[in-house]
Amino acid sequence: MSGIVFFRSTDYEAIAEFYRDEVGATVWLEQSACTICKYDNLLFGFCDADETETEGVLTFVTEDRAGVDEFYERFADRARDEPSVNEAFDIYNFFAEDPEGRTMEFQTFLHETDPV
């Protein structure tokens, strides 16, 4: 089993719905006050809290540039910038914000990587 990254949320059901409906994640597990989502091999959860936690970055990796561009078309209104090549990390990416102000990154590696 892999790990899970959790975030506090004042509206965990709505934010989980956003990631399911807009990003394409699935619900992996429902708990009494938490929803755990899955996107490929990434597990991330949102739990009921009095304040929203926005630290950190949820990075979604696509197979190629076209995948990043598709996400950009979907999230252009939430994007901080247009997709571009980041030469330091040899990736193609852009950043956006989810409805609670959390940072999302959509990227693809421009070099071969080992399977996960």
VMD Tcl script that draws the C-alpha trace (Angstrom):
set ca {
  {0.00 0.00 0.00}
  {1.14 3.53 -0.70}
  {0.75 6.63 1.47}
  {-2.06 9.16 1.69}
  {-1.79 12.95 1.92}
  {-4.59 14.55 3.98}
  {-5.86 18.13 4.00}
  {-8.22 19.83 6.42}
  {-11.29 21.37 4.76}
  {-14.29 23.39 5.88}
  {-16.34 21.75 3.11}
  {-14.64 18.40 2.50}
  {-17.56 16.87 0.59}
  {-17.66 19.72 -1.95}
  {-13.90 19.76 -2.48}
  {-13.83 15.98 -2.94}
  {-16.62 16.39 -5.49}
  {-14.52 19.02 -7.33}
  {-11.58 16.65 -7.61}
  {-13.86 13.83 -8.71}
  {-15.91 15.79 -11.25}
  {-13.34 18.30 -12.54}
  {-9.93 16.61 -12.16}
  {-11.06 13.05 -12.78}
  {-10.18 11.46 -9.45}
  {-12.26 8.65 -8.02}
  {-13.40 8.17 -4.45}
  {-11.20 5.46 -2.98}
  {-12.70 5.46 0.52}
  {-15.43 7.32 2.39}
  {-15.01 7.70 6.12}
  {-17.21 9.43 8.69}
  {-15.62 12.87 8.24}
  {-13.07 12.26 5.45}
  {-13.13 11.42 1.77}
  {-10.04 9.79 0.27}
  {-9.61 10.30 -3.48}
  {-7.43 8.44 -5.95}
  {-5.90 9.73 -9.16}
  {-3.73 7.10 -10.82}
  {-1.30 6.16 -8.01}
  {-1.91 9.29 -5.89}
  {-4.09 8.99 -2.78}
  {-5.22 12.24 -1.17}
  {-7.94 12.99 1.32}
  {-10.02 15.82 2.67}
  {-11.26 15.80 6.26}
  {-13.84 17.95 8.02}
  {-12.22 20.79 9.98}
  {-12.86 24.29 11.32}
  {-10.36 25.77 8.88}
  {-9.05 24.89 5.44}
  {-5.46 23.75 4.99}
  {-3.95 25.11 1.78}
  {-0.24 24.40 2.27}
  {1.40 21.99 -0.14}
  {0.87 21.18 -3.80}
  {-1.23 18.42 -5.36}
  {0.66 17.43 -8.52}
  {-1.14 15.45 -11.22}
  {1.16 13.84 -13.78}
  {-0.01 13.20 -17.33}
  {1.44 10.96 -20.03}
  {2.38 13.84 -22.34}
  {2.07 17.57 -23.11}
  {-1.36 17.04 -24.62}
  {-2.60 15.84 -21.23}
  {-1.28 18.99 -19.54}
  {-2.87 21.12 -22.26}
  {-6.22 19.37 -21.75}
  {-6.12 20.22 -18.05}
  {-5.19 23.80 -18.92}
  {-8.24 24.11 -21.17}
  {-10.36 22.85 -18.27}
  {-8.74 25.08 -15.62}
  {-7.62 28.19 -17.54}
  {-9.82 30.35 -15.31}
  {-8.07 28.96 -12.21}
  {-4.54 28.87 -13.71}
  {-1.73 31.05 -12.39}
  {0.12 30.80 -15.69}
  {0.04 29.05 -19.06}
  {1.73 25.67 -19.52}
  {5.45 26.00 -20.16}
  {8.69 24.06 -20.10}
  {10.54 24.15 -16.79}
  {14.10 23.43 -17.88}
  {15.42 23.01 -14.33}
  {13.24 19.92 -13.81}
  {12.77 18.94 -17.47}
  {8.98 19.09 -17.19}
  {6.07 20.81 -18.93}
  {3.59 22.19 -16.40}
  {1.28 24.86 -15.03}
  {-0.18 25.74 -11.65}
  {-3.79 26.45 -10.72}
  {-5.90 26.81 -7.56}
  {-8.74 24.63 -6.40}
  {-11.94 26.22 -5.00}
  {-10.45 26.37 -1.49}
  {-7.20 28.04 -2.62}
  {-5.01 24.92 -2.59}
  {-2.30 24.72 -5.27}
  {-2.70 22.15 -8.04}
  {0.06 21.39 -10.52}
  {-0.43 19.58 -13.82}
  {2.77 18.30 -15.40}
  {4.45 15.78 -17.62}
  {8.07 14.71 -17.54}
  {9.99 15.50 -20.72}
  {12.38 12.60 -20.13}
  {11.97 8.88 -19.51}
  {11.01 7.83 -15.99}
  {10.79 4.44 -14.36}
  {7.27 3.06 -13.92}
  {5.71 3.63 -10.51}
}
mol new
graphics top color blue
foreach p $ca { graphics top sphere $p radius 0.5 }
foreach p [lrange $ca 0 end-1] q [lrange $ca 1 end] { graphics top cylinder $p $q radius 0.2 }
display resetview
